[in-house]
Amino acid sequence: MKALIDTNVILDVLLKRSQFYQDSFKVFQLVDQERIYGCLSAASITDIFYFIRKDRHNPGEVYRIMDELIDLFSVVPVSETTIESALALRWKDFEDAVQYVTAKENGVTNIITRNKADYETQDISCVSPAEFIENTLNSGN
């Protein structure tokens, strides 16, 4: 199963956001155990770097974290066509449109996010980390 992990889920773990950490960390574990194929859009990488740098204030630590992140997750490309397709959707949240088109272009079956309501799609499953974990454990994957 191939899942695109939204930026907010990654930041839940890296910034240790207590309310969301446990479920988001379990997604990391599923990827690490190779029970799912986890990917990040290239567009997420710069946002993640920005927030981690803002939190840590230590460039060496930030680069180490980012190296570990891209060792764990596959980074899928965002092209000019991706951006054009996302713009054409005219979604309220452009960033989520880019995530959706990136997922679609890369054969992703699930988008794991905490802001499901912003994804105006029915052809790719958008689930919270908790829902994804429950579905994965119940399906035996």
Secondary structure, DSSP 8 states (H G I E B T S, - for coil): -EEEE-HHHHHHHHTT-TTTHHHHHHHHHHHHTTSSEEEEEHHHHHHHHHHHHHHH--HHHHHHHHHHHHHHSEEE---HHHHHHHHHHT-S-HHHHHHHHHHHHTT-SEEE-S-GGG---SSSEEE-HHHHHHHHHHHT-
